[in-house]
Amino acid sequence: MFLSVLAAGVLAAADSTVYPVLNHDRVAGSMIVARHGDSVTVRYVFTDRNRGTRVETRYVMRGGALVHGENRPVLADDRAGDPTNMLEIRGDSVWRESGGRSATEAVKPGTIYSIGGTPFEQARIAAWFLHQPGHGGSIGGSGTWHADVAREATVPTAGGTERVRFVTLTNPALGATPQGIWLDSHDELFATAVAWFITIRPDARPALPTLRALEIGFRDAGAEALAKRLVRPTGTAIAIVNGNLFDSERGVMRPKTTVVIRGDRIADVGPAESVAVPAGATVIDAAGKTVMPGLWDMHGHMQLTSQSAGGVMELSFGITTVRDLASDLDVAVSTRDRAQAGRLAMPREILAGFMEGPEKWAGPTSVLVSTEDEARAWVARYDSLGYRQIKLYNLVHPDLVPTITAEAHKRGMRVSGHVPRGLTVRDAVLLGFDEINHAAFLFSTFYQDSLYVPAMRAYSLVASIVAPNIDVDGKPMTELIEFLKQHGTVIDGTFSVWIQSAGTGIAQAVGAGTPANVQKSDANYSRLIKRLYDAGVTMVPGTDNNAGTTYNAELEVYEHAGVPAPFVLQMATITSARVMKDDKDYGSIAPGKVADVIIVDGNPAEHVSELRKVQQVVRGGRLFDVRDLKVATGLERP
């Protein structure tokens, strides 16, 4: 092996560069790239709230080509741990080891081999593709990729100017949205793409506003062009005939019903034999299928690429409205407005303004408040931009909560959030919370000391630790549920995040880890669902992701917990619309309402899992075929 040249002291080599990792212009960590002869060590460590990435990747390069690579975790004491996976080129063979298992395969021509996902690696791959014939090739045998220079500009740096290129990588099998990275004039990393966390060259900060504007323009144009390709042409009206209509107002099925859509509104609904199909209408025969209102995801997070990737996926799952609970302000407002104008193939977006405290572990936002005046000013700004809700986060000081909730309620806005440290669920509601985001807080609220002792930890990790130990039928939980019902508190539980058997894997992504007793933890969350339902506490479904990929699992956990399927469908439609006071125009299929309609090849009122068979989606009167949407995002092959 080559480990003798990869001693820990390599990070102190003279030929090293420290790339800051920024969380909204705040330094959250760094990527240190140290070169020593043919070896390169990349240590990538940053804090995302009180979790984050801690990895060290070691390479040996010969002639610019990788011959050995390995990933190691960076431990709490900053030492590098044992390798978790390794790769080595041995002549014409590639040897890999991961999780104690090894495999060997032949080297494939026109292939670059990768060991890790650091920005250093991303830049190395992008630069390699630019120098290949036709800018094409394979990454470790994972299909055919193509590189393009999407934008090029001369930008300011701390020491002058630099010519940079925004290089995109596209794999058609994975969808139409390319990955992207900024390379400098030497084809090395200048900055990663627009995201909550950005890794940059040390002197690149002055260029960030220019890079952001160029990248947003590129992404916006691509998304609008994609939408034009995906919308199906229709006639003077759309007539969905002979379908079995799910009446979300009453929670029952109405057989053989016709729905007529003109423009962006529903014009007529009634028995198929009595509703006339307008001349020139596009007719969709839904015989044997379910016609129902578009679905609501009440806990989403937009990114810049949502308009061409995640949002398109959401639409393919039948989601026609998403409540966004944290995204960058410029991305959120622009995406919402263009989606509502029909320029994007994605759901309608309802925006909640994110607010956090100014401590080291602050979440991914530039909105950090520490005084009452700052808090009021941000509520006012969000209100002026058409935000409907305020979401508070972990480190908002408890003393500010009454001010924020009073200002928001005065303006007709809702307030929800994580329960800020130092408060219980009961406290948060008494101080003005209308809603609790994440069911985990209904468990961790009984273990307040565990938020701090023996060390401050992510609420998600605390919840996983305490979840198996909760007596969900005990007196304290019973009193809490009764309290929530009395105060009309809404629970956005994101239960599929916490229930391991749902198979979403999101709990690991948010730093929760795996409970010591998974079976007991899952049983307690499922029992909590049933207890909340039995008590009449309003629940709404949410995924806590930016693509809706766990939405079906989220609805299914409610049914598995004992909530009747029709009620689950109501939660996903009319109940969510009522919570947001949008039920005049959304949430059910009735004349005059906005035409958000889905067609399902099955009966989800019997089994919620039938929602996995959505075939067509009408969003605001525009018709989409689900297969088109899934091919565009790589969920299905062309």
C-alpha positions as CSV (number, residue, x, y, z in Angstrom):
1,M,0.0,0.0,0.0
2,F,0.9,3.7,-0.2
3,L,0.1,4.7,3.3
4,S,3.7,5.4,4.3
5,V,3.6,8.7,2.3
6,L,0.3,9.7,3.8
7,A,1.3,10.5,7.4
8,A,-0.8,12.8,9.5
9,G,1.8,15.5,9.3
10,V,1.0,16.0,5.6
11,L,-1.6,18.5,6.6
12,A,1.1,20.8,7.7
13,A,2.9,20.7,4.4
14,A,4.0,24.0,2.8
15,D,1.9,23.3,-0.3
16,S,-1.5,23.4,1.3
17,T,-4.6,25.5,0.8
18,V,-7.4,26.2,3.3
19,Y,-10.8,26.6,1.5
20,P,-13.4,28.2,3.9
21,V,-16.8,26.5,4.0
22,L,-19.5,29.2,4.3
23,N,-22.9,29.0,5.8
24,H,-24.6,32.2,4.4
25,D,-21.3,34.2,4.6
26,R,-20.5,32.7,8.0
27,V,-17.5,30.4,8.3
28,A,-18.8,27.0,9.2
29,G,-15.6,25.0,8.6
30,S,-13.0,24.3,6.0
31,M,-11.6,22.1,3.4
32,I,-7.8,21.7,3.7
33,V,-6.0,20.5,0.6
34,A,-2.4,19.5,1.4
35,R,0.0,18.2,-1.4
36,H,3.2,16.3,-0.7
37,G,4.8,14.9,-3.8
38,D,2.4,12.5,-5.5
39,S,0.1,12.5,-2.5
40,V,-2.9,14.7,-1.6
41,T,-4.8,14.8,1.6
42,V,-8.1,16.6,1.8
43,R,-9.7,17.2,5.2
44,Y,-13.3,18.4,4.9
45,V,-14.9,19.4,8.2
46,F,-17.8,21.8,8.7
47,T,-20.6,22.2,11.2
48,D,-24.2,22.1,10.0
49,R,-26.1,23.1,13.1
50,N,-24.6,20.7,15.7
51,R,-23.9,18.0,13.1
52,G,-22.1,18.1,9.9
53,T,-19.4,16.5,7.6
54,R,-16.1,15.3,9.0
55,V,-14.1,13.3,6.5
56,E,-10.5,13.0,5.4
57,T,-9.7,11.7,1.9
58,R,-6.2,10.6,1.0
59,Y,-5.0,10.2,-2.6
60,V,-1.9,9.1,-4.4
61,M,-1.7,10.5,-7.9
62,R,0.6,9.6,-10.7
63,G,0.7,11.6,-13.9
64,G,-2.5,13.3,-12.7
65,A,-4.3,10.0,-12.4
66,L,-5.6,8.5,-9.2
67,V,-3.8,5.3,-8.2
68,H,-4.9,5.0,-4.6
69,G,-7.6,6.7,-2.5
70,E,-9.2,6.2,0.9
71,N,-11.8,7.9,3.1
72,R,-11.4,8.2,6.8
73,P,-13.7,9.8,9.4
74,V,-12.3,12.8,11.3
75,L,-12.9,11.9,15.0
76,A,-14.0,14.2,17.8
77,D,-10.4,14.7,18.8
78,D,-9.5,15.6,15.2
79,R,-7.6,12.5,14.5
80,A,-8.3,10.5,11.4
81,G,-9.9,7.2,12.0
82,D,-9.6,3.9,10.2
83,P,-10.4,3.8,6.5
84,T,-14.1,3.3,5.7
85,N,-13.5,2.6,2.0
86,M,-10.5,2.4,-0.3
87,L,-9.8,2.3,-4.0
88,E,-6.6,1.3,-5.8
89,I,-5.6,1.0,-9.4
90,R,-3.5,-2.1,-9.9
91,G,-2.3,-2.3,-13.5
92,D,-5.5,-2.8,-15.6
93,S,-7.7,-3.6,-12.5
94,V,-9.6,-1.5,-10.0
95,W,-9.6,-2.8,-6.4
96,R,-12.2,-1.5,-4.0
97,E,-12.9,-2.2,-0.3
98,S,-15.9,-1.0,1.7
99,G,-17.4,-2.3,4.9
100,G,-15.0,-5.1,5.1
101,R,-15.8,-6.4,1.6
102,S,-13.6,-6.1,-1.4
103,A,-14.1,-6.4,-5.1
104,T,-11.9,-6.1,-8.3
105,E,-13.0,-5.0,-11.8
106,A,-11.3,-4.2,-15.0
107,V,-10.3,-0.6,-15.7
108,K,-12.7,0.9,-18.1
109,P,-11.3,3.3,-20.9
110,G,-12.6,6.9,-20.7
111,T,-13.4,6.6,-17.0
112,I,-12.3,8.7,-14.0
113,Y,-12.3,7.0,-10.7
114,S,-13.5,8.7,-7.6
115,I,-13.2,7.8,-3.9
116,G,-15.1,10.7,-2.1
117,G,-17.6,13.5,-2.5
118,T,-15.6,16.5,-1.4
119,P,-15.5,19.7,-3.4
120,F,-11.9,18.9,-4.3
121,E,-13.0,15.7,-5.9
122,Q,-15.9,17.4,-7.7
123,A,-13.5,20.0,-9.2
124,R,-11.0,17.2,-10.2
125,I,-13.8,15.3,-12.0
126,A,-15.1,18.5,-13.8
127,A,-11.6,19.5,-15.0
128,W,-11.0,15.9,-16.2
129,F,-14.1,15.9,-18.3
130,L,-13.3,19.3,-19.9
131,H,-10.1,17.7,-21.3
132,Q,-11.7,14.6,-22.7
133,P,-12.7,14.2,-26.4
134,G,-16.3,15.6,-26.7
135,H,-16.2,16.4,-22.9
136,G,-17.7,13.0,-22.2
137,G,-16.9,9.9,-20.2
138,S,-17.8,7.9,-17.1
139,I,-17.3,8.3,-13.4
140,G,-16.2,5.0,-12.0
141,G,-18.3,3.2,-14.6
142,S,-21.6,4.9,-13.5
143,G,-22.9,5.6,-17.0
144,T,-22.1,8.4,-19.5
145,W,-21.6,11.9,-18.3
146,H,-21.1,15.1,-20.3
147,A,-19.5,18.4,-19.3
148,D,-20.3,21.9,-20.5
149,V,-19.1,25.3,-19.7
150,A,-22.4,26.9,-18.8
151,R,-21.2,30.3,-17.8
152,E,-17.8,32.1,-17.9
153,A,-16.8,35.5,-16.4
154,T,-14.0,37.6,-15.0
155,V,-14.8,38.2,-11.4
156,P,-13.3,40.2,-8.5
157,T,-11.1,38.4,-5.9
158,A,-9.4,39.6,-2.8
159,G,-6.2,40.1,-4.8
160,G,-7.5,41.3,-8.2
161,T,-9.6,39.4,-10.7
162,E,-10.0,35.8,-12.0
163,R,-11.4,34.2,-15.1
164,V,-13.8,31.5,-13.9
165,R,-16.1,28.9,-15.5
166,F,-19.3,27.3,-14.3
167,V,-18.9,23.7,-15.4
168,T,-21.9,21.5,-15.4
169,L,-22.0,17.7,-15.5
170,T,-25.1,15.9,-16.9
171,N,-26.0,12.2,-16.9
172,P,-29.2,11.8,-18.9
173,A,-30.1,8.6,-17.0
174,L,-30.2,10.7,-13.8
175,G,-32.4,13.5,-15.2
176,A,-32.2,16.8,-16.9
177,T,-30.7,18.9,-14.1
178,P,-26.9,19.1,-14.3
179,Q,-24.5,19.3,-11.3
180,G,-22.3,22.3,-11.3
181,I,-19.1,23.7,-9.9
182,W,-17.0,26.9,-10.5
183,L,-13.4,26.3,-11.7
184,D,-10.6,28.9,-11.7
185,S,-8.2,29.7,-14.6
186,H,-6.1,26.7,-13.5
187,D,-9.1,24.3,-13.6
188,E,-9.1,24.0,-9.8
189,L,-11.9,24.7,-7.4
190,F,-13.0,28.3,-7.2
191,A,-16.4,27.8,-5.5
192,T,-19.1,25.2,-5.2
193,A,-22.6,25.8,-6.6
194,V,-25.3,27.8,-4.9
195,A,-26.4,26.0,-1.8
196,W,-26.8,26.4,2.0
197,F,-23.1,25.6,2.4
198,I,-20.5,26.8,-0.1
199,T,-16.8,25.9,-0.3
200,I,-14.7,28.6,-1.8
201,R,-11.1,29.5,-2.7
202,P,-9.6,31.6,0.1
203,D,-9.7,34.8,-2.0
204,A,-13.1,34.2,-3.7
205,R,-15.5,36.0,-1.3
206,P,-15.8,39.2,-3.4
207,A,-16.9,37.1,-6.4
208,L,-19.8,35.3,-4.7
209,P,-22.6,37.8,-5.5
210,T,-21.6,37.7,-9.2
211,L,-21.3,33.9,-9.2
212,R,-24.7,33.6,-7.5
213,A,-26.4,35.9,-10.1
214,L,-24.9,34.0,-13.0
215,E,-25.8,30.6,-11.7
216,I,-29.3,31.7,-10.8
217,G,-29.8,33.0,-14.3
218,F,-28.6,29.7,-15.8
219,R,-30.8,27.6,-13.5
220,D,-33.9,29.8,-14.1
221,A,-33.6,29.7,-17.9
222,G,-33.1,25.9,-17.9
223,A,-36.1,25.3,-15.6
224,E,-38.4,27.4,-17.7
225,A,-37.4,25.7,-20.9
226,L,-38.0,22.3,-19.2
227,A,-41.5,23.3,-18.1
228,K,-42.4,24.3,-21.7
229,R,-41.4,20.8,-22.8
230,L,-43.3,19.0,-20.0
231,V,-46.7,20.7,-20.2
232,R,-49.0,18.7,-22.4
233,P,-51.0,20.7,-25.0
234,T,-54.8,20.7,-24.4
235,G,-57.9,21.9,-26.1
236,T,-60.4,24.5,-25.1
237,A,-61.0,22.7,-21.8
238,I,-60.0,19.5,-20.0
239,A,-62.7,16.9,-19.3
240,I,-61.8,14.1,-17.0
241,V,-64.7,11.6,-17.5
242,N,-66.0,8.5,-15.8
243,G,-63.6,8.6,-12.9
244,N,-64.3,7.8,-9.2
245,L,-64.0,11.1,-7.5
246,F,-62.6,11.3,-3.9
247,D,-64.8,13.9,-2.2
248,S,-62.3,15.3,0.3
249,E,-64.9,17.4,2.1
250,R,-66.8,14.3,3.1
251,G,-64.1,11.7,2.9
252,V,-66.1,9.5,0.5
253,M,-65.9,8.2,-3.1
254,R,-68.3,9.4,-5.8
255,P,-68.5,6.9,-8.6
256,K,-68.5,7.7,-12.3
257,T,-68.0,11.4,-12.1
258,T,-66.9,14.0,-14.7
259,V,-64.7,17.0,-13.9
260,V,-64.5,19.8,-16.4
261,I,-61.6,22.3,-16.3
262,R,-61.5,25.7,-18.1
263,G,-58.3,27.7,-17.7
264,D,-57.0,27.4,-14.2
265,R,-60.3,26.7,-12.6
266,I,-62.8,23.8,-12.2
267,A,-65.9,24.6,-14.2
268,D,-68.2,21.7,-13.5
269,V,-68.3,18.5,-11.4
270,G,-71.1,15.9,-11.5
271,P,-72.3,12.5,-12.6
272,A,-70.8,11.4,-15.9
273,E,-74.2,10.9,-17.5
274,S,-75.3,14.5,-16.7
275,V,-72.2,16.7,-17.3
276,A,-71.6,17.7,-20.8
277,V,-68.2,17.6,-22.3
278,P,-67.4,21.0,-24.0
279,A,-66.6,21.0,-27.7
280,G,-62.9,21.0,-28.4
281,A,-62.0,19.7,-24.9
282,T,-59.1,17.3,-24.2
283,V,-60.9,14.2,-22.9
284,I,-59.2,12.0,-20.3
285,D,-61.1,8.7,-19.7
286,A,-60.6,7.9,-16.0
287,A,-62.9,4.9,-15.8
288,G,-61.8,2.6,-13.0
289,K,-59.4,5.3,-11.6
290,T,-59.5,7.8,-8.8
291,V,-59.8,11.5,-9.4
292,M,-58.9,13.6,-6.4
293,P,-57.5,16.9,-5.3
294,G,-53.8,17.5,-5.6
295,L,-51.7,16.6,-2.6
296,W,-50.1,18.9,-0.1
297,D,-46.6,18.5,1.4
298,M,-46.6,20.7,4.4
299,H,-42.9,20.5,5.2
300,G,-40.6,21.2,2.2
301,H,-37.3,23.0,1.6
302,M,-36.6,24.6,-1.8
303,Q,-33.1,24.8,-3.3
304,L,-32.1,26.6,-6.4
305,T,-32.4,23.4,-8.5
306,S,-35.9,22.6,-7.1
307,Q,-37.4,24.3,-10.1
308,S,-36.0,21.7,-12.5
309,A,-35.4,18.7,-10.2
310,G,-37.0,18.4,-6.8
311,G,-40.1,20.4,-7.7
312,V,-40.7,18.3,-10.8
313,M,-40.3,15.2,-8.7
314,E,-42.9,16.5,-6.2
315,L,-45.3,17.1,-9.1
316,S,-44.7,13.5,-10.3
317,F,-45.9,12.2,-6.9
318,G,-49.2,14.2,-7.2
319,I,-48.0,17.0,-4.9
320,T,-49.5,20.3,-6.2
321,T,-48.8,22.5,-3.1
322,V,-45.7,22.6,-0.9
323,R,-45.3,24.7,2.2
324,D,-41.7,25.7,2.3
325,L,-40.3,25.9,5.8
326,A,-36.8,27.2,5.1
327,S,-35.1,28.3,1.9
328,D,-33.0,31.2,0.7
329,L,-35.1,34.3,0.3
330,D,-34.1,35.2,-3.3
331,V,-34.6,31.6,-4.4
332,A,-37.9,31.2,-2.5
333,V,-39.7,34.4,-3.8
334,S,-38.6,34.0,-7.4
335,T,-39.5,30.3,-7.6
336,R,-42.9,30.9,-5.9
337,D,-43.8,33.7,-8.3
338,R,-42.7,31.9,-11.5
339,A,-44.4,28.7,-10.4
340,Q,-47.6,30.5,-9.8
341,A,-47.3,32.2,-13.2
342,G,-47.1,28.8,-14.9
343,R,-43.5,29.2,-16.0
344,L,-42.2,26.2,-14.0
345,A,-43.3,22.6,-13.8
346,M,-43.6,22.4,-10.0
347,P,-46.1,22.7,-7.2
348,R,-47.5,26.0,-5.9
349,E,-45.3,27.2,-3.1
350,I,-46.4,28.7,0.3
351,L,-43.6,30.4,2.0
352,A,-42.7,30.4,5.7
353,G,-40.0,32.8,6.9
354,F,-37.1,31.2,8.7
355,M,-35.7,32.9,11.8
356,E,-32.7,31.7,13.9
357,G,-30.6,32.9,16.8
358,P,-27.0,34.1,16.2
359,E,-25.1,31.4,18.0
360,K,-22.3,29.1,16.5
361,W,-24.8,26.3,15.7
362,A,-27.2,28.6,13.8
363,G,-29.1,26.9,11.0
364,P,-28.6,27.6,7.3
365,T,-29.9,31.1,7.0
366,S,-28.8,34.7,6.9
367,V,-31.8,35.7,9.1
368,L,-30.3,35.7,12.6
369,V,-32.2,37.8,15.2
370,S,-31.0,38.8,18.7
371,T,-33.2,41.8,19.6
372,E,-36.9,42.5,19.5
373,D,-36.4,45.2,16.9
374,E,-34.5,42.8,14.6
375,A,-37.2,40.2,15.1
376,R,-40.1,42.6,14.3
377,A,-38.3,44.0,11.3
378,W,-37.8,40.5,9.8
379,V,-41.5,39.5,10.4
380,A,-42.4,42.7,8.6
381,R,-40.1,42.0,5.7
382,Y,-41.4,38.5,5.3
383,D,-44.9,39.8,5.4
384,S,-44.2,42.4,2.7
385,L,-42.9,39.6,0.4
386,G,-46.1,37.6,0.8
387,Y,-44.8,35.0,3.3
388,R,-47.7,33.4,5.1
389,Q,-46.0,32.0,8.2
390,I,-42.9,32.3,10.4
391,K,-40.8,29.3,11.4
392,L,-38.6,29.7,14.5
393,Y,-35.5,27.5,14.9
394,N,-33.4,26.0,17.6
395,L,-31.4,29.0,18.8
396,V,-34.0,31.8,18.8
397,H,-33.8,33.2,22.3
398,P,-37.0,32.3,24.4
399,D,-37.4,36.0,25.4
400,L,-38.0,36.9,21.7
401,V,-40.7,34.3,21.1
402,P,-43.6,36.4,22.5
403,T,-42.5,39.4,20.4
404,I,-42.3,37.3,17.2
405,T,-45.6,35.6,17.7
406,A,-47.4,38.8,18.5
407,E,-46.0,40.6,15.5
408,A,-46.8,37.7,13.2
409,H,-50.4,37.2,14.5
410,K,-51.0,40.9,14.2
411,R,-50.2,40.6,10.5
412,G,-52.3,37.5,10.0
413,M,-49.4,35.1,9.8
414,R,-49.0,31.7,11.4
415,V,-46.1,30.7,13.7
416,S,-44.5,27.3,13.8
417,G,-41.1,25.8,14.4
418,H,-38.7,23.7,16.3
419,V,-39.1,24.3,20.0
420,P,-36.3,26.7,20.8
421,R,-33.8,25.5,23.4
422,G,-34.9,26.3,26.9
423,L,-38.6,25.9,26.1
424,T,-40.9,22.9,26.3
425,V,-43.7,22.2,23.8
426,R,-46.2,23.5,26.3
427,D,-44.2,26.7,26.7
428,A,-43.9,27.3,23.0
429,V,-47.7,26.9,22.5
430,L,-48.4,29.2,25.4
431,L,-46.1,31.8,23.9
432,G,-47.9,31.8,20.6
433,F,-46.9,28.8,18.5
434,D,-49.8,27.6,16.3
435,E,-48.0,24.5,15.2
436,I,-45.1,22.2,16.1
437,N,-42.8,21.0,13.3
438,H,-41.5,17.5,14.0
439,A,-43.1,14.9,16.3
440,A,-39.7,14.4,17.9
441,F,-40.3,17.4,20.1
442,L,-43.3,15.7,21.6
443,F,-40.7,13.2,23.0
444,S,-37.7,15.3,23.8
445,T,-39.9,17.8,25.7
446,F,-40.0,15.4,28.6
447,Y,-36.2,15.2,28.7
448,Q,-35.1,18.9,28.7
449,D,-31.9,18.2,30.5
450,S,-30.8,15.8,27.8
451,L,-30.6,18.8,25.4
452,Y,-27.6,20.0,27.3
453,V,-26.2,17.2,29.4
454,P,-23.6,15.8,29.0
455,A,-23.1,18.0,26.0
456,M,-25.4,20.0,23.8
457,R,-26.7,17.8,21.0
458,A,-29.0,18.0,18.0
459,Y,-32.6,17.7,19.0
460,S,-32.9,14.9,16.4
461,L,-30.2,12.9,18.1
462,V,-31.8,13.5,21.5
463,A,-35.1,12.4,20.2
464,S,-33.7,9.1,18.9
465,I,-32.1,8.5,22.3
466,V,-35.3,9.1,24.3
467,A,-37.9,7.7,21.8
468,P,-37.7,4.1,23.0
469,N,-38.2,5.2,26.6
470,I,-41.4,7.1,26.2
471,D,-44.6,5.9,27.8
472,V,-46.9,7.1,25.1
473,D,-50.0,6.0,27.0
474,G,-48.8,7.5,30.3
475,K,-50.3,10.5,32.1
476,P,-47.7,13.1,31.0
477,M,-48.2,12.3,27.3
478,T,-52.0,12.1,27.8
479,E,-52.0,15.6,29.4
480,L,-49.8,17.0,26.6
481,I,-52.1,15.6,23.9
482,E,-55.1,17.1,25.7
483,F,-53.3,20.4,25.9
484,L,-52.5,20.4,22.2
485,K,-56.2,19.7,21.4
486,Q,-57.5,22.4,23.7
487,H,-55.2,25.0,22.1
488,G,-55.9,23.9,18.5
489,T,-52.2,23.2,18.0
490,V,-51.3,21.6,14.6
491,I,-48.7,18.8,14.5
492,D,-46.5,18.7,11.4
493,G,-45.0,15.4,12.6
494,T,-42.7,14.4,9.6
495,F,-43.2,10.9,11.1
496,S,-41.5,9.2,8.2
497,V,-38.3,10.9,9.3
498,W,-38.4,9.2,12.7
499,I,-40.0,5.8,12.0
500,Q,-37.1,3.7,10.8
501,S,-39.3,1.0,9.3
502,A,-40.6,3.6,6.9
503,G,-37.3,3.1,5.2
504,T,-36.7,6.7,4.2
505,G,-33.2,7.1,5.7
506,I,-34.0,10.8,6.4
507,A,-33.3,10.4,10.2
508,Q,-29.6,9.8,9.4
509,A,-29.5,12.8,7.2
510,V,-30.7,15.1,9.9
511,G,-28.2,13.7,12.4
512,A,-30.6,11.6,14.5
513,G,-28.8,8.3,14.1
514,T,-30.4,4.9,14.9
515,P,-32.2,4.4,18.2
516,A,-30.8,1.8,20.5
517,N,-34.2,-0.1,20.3
518,V,-35.5,0.6,16.8
519,Q,-38.6,-1.6,17.2
520,K,-39.7,0.2,20.4
521,S,-38.9,3.6,19.0
522,D,-41.0,2.9,15.9
523,A,-43.9,1.5,18.0
524,N,-43.9,4.6,20.1
525,Y,-44.1,7.0,17.2
526,S,-46.8,4.9,15.6
527,R,-48.7,4.8,18.9
528,L,-48.3,8.6,19.1
529,I,-49.9,9.0,15.7
530,K,-52.9,7.0,16.8
531,R,-53.3,8.9,20.1
532,L,-53.2,12.2,18.3
533,Y,-55.8,11.0,15.8
534,D,-58.0,9.6,18.5
535,A,-57.8,12.9,20.5
536,G,-58.7,15.0,17.4
537,V,-55.4,16.8,17.2
538,T,-55.0,18.2,13.7
539,M,-52.1,16.6,11.9
540,V,-50.6,17.5,8.4
541,P,-48.2,15.5,6.3
542,G,-44.7,16.7,5.5
543,T,-41.5,15.2,4.2
544,D,-38.7,17.6,5.4
545,N,-37.0,17.3,2.0
546,N,-36.9,19.2,-1.3
547,A,-38.1,16.5,-3.7
548,G,-41.1,14.8,-2.0
549,T,-39.3,11.4,-2.3
550,T,-40.6,10.3,1.1
551,Y,-44.1,11.6,0.7
552,N,-45.8,8.3,0.0
553,A,-44.0,6.8,3.0
554,E,-45.2,9.7,5.1
555,L,-48.8,9.1,4.3
556,E,-48.5,5.3,4.7
557,V,-47.2,5.5,8.3
558,Y,-50.4,7.2,9.3
559,E,-52.5,4.3,7.8
560,H,-50.2,1.7,9.3
561,A,-50.7,3.4,12.7
562,G,-54.4,2.9,12.5
563,V,-55.6,6.1,10.8
564,P,-58.3,5.3,8.2
565,A,-57.2,5.8,4.6
566,P,-59.9,8.3,3.7
567,F,-58.9,10.4,6.7
568,V,-55.2,10.3,5.6
569,L,-56.3,11.6,2.2
570,Q,-58.2,14.4,3.8
571,M,-55.1,15.3,5.8
572,A,-53.2,15.5,2.6
573,T,-55.8,17.7,0.9
574,I,-58.6,19.6,2.5
575,T,-57.2,19.6,6.1
576,S,-53.9,21.1,5.0
577,A,-55.8,23.7,2.9
578,R,-57.9,24.6,5.9
579,V,-54.8,25.0,8.1
580,M,-53.5,27.5,5.7
581,K,-56.9,29.1,5.2
582,D,-56.8,28.2,1.5
583,D,-59.8,26.0,1.4
584,K,-61.9,28.5,-0.5
585,D,-59.7,27.8,-3.6
586,Y,-57.9,24.6,-2.8
587,G,-58.1,21.2,-1.1
588,S,-61.2,19.7,-2.8
589,I,-62.7,19.4,-6.3
590,A,-65.6,21.8,-6.7
591,P,-66.7,24.4,-9.3
592,G,-64.8,27.6,-9.0
593,K,-61.8,26.1,-7.2
594,V,-58.3,26.1,-8.7
595,A,-57.8,23.1,-10.9
596,D,-55.2,21.1,-8.9
597,V,-56.3,17.5,-9.8
598,I,-54.6,14.1,-9.9
599,I,-55.6,10.9,-11.5
600,V,-54.6,7.7,-9.8
601,D,-54.7,4.2,-11.3
602,G,-56.1,2.6,-8.2
603,N,-58.2,3.4,-5.1
604,P,-56.1,5.2,-2.4
605,A,-59.3,5.5,-0.3
606,E,-58.9,1.8,0.4
607,H,-55.1,1.7,0.6
608,V,-53.0,4.9,0.7
609,S,-50.2,3.1,-1.0
610,E,-52.3,3.3,-4.2
611,L,-51.1,6.9,-4.4
612,R,-47.9,5.5,-5.8
613,K,-49.8,5.0,-9.1
614,V,-50.5,8.6,-10.0
615,Q,-50.7,8.9,-13.8
616,Q,-51.7,12.5,-14.6
617,V,-51.4,15.7,-12.7
618,V,-53.3,19.0,-13.4
619,R,-51.6,21.9,-11.7
620,G,-53.5,25.2,-12.1
621,G,-55.1,23.9,-15.3
622,R,-51.9,22.7,-16.9
623,L,-51.7,19.0,-17.7
624,F,-48.7,16.9,-17.0
625,D,-48.1,13.2,-17.7
626,V,-46.3,11.6,-14.7
627,R,-44.0,9.5,-16.9
628,D,-42.7,12.6,-18.6
629,L,-42.0,14.1,-15.2
630,K,-40.2,11.0,-13.9
631,V,-38.1,10.7,-17.0
632,A,-37.1,14.3,-16.7
633,T,-35.8,13.8,-13.2
634,G,-34.2,10.4,-13.7
635,L,-36.9,8.5,-11.7
636,E,-37.6,6.4,-14.8
637,R,-35.6,5.6,-17.9
638,P,-36.5,7.3,-21.1
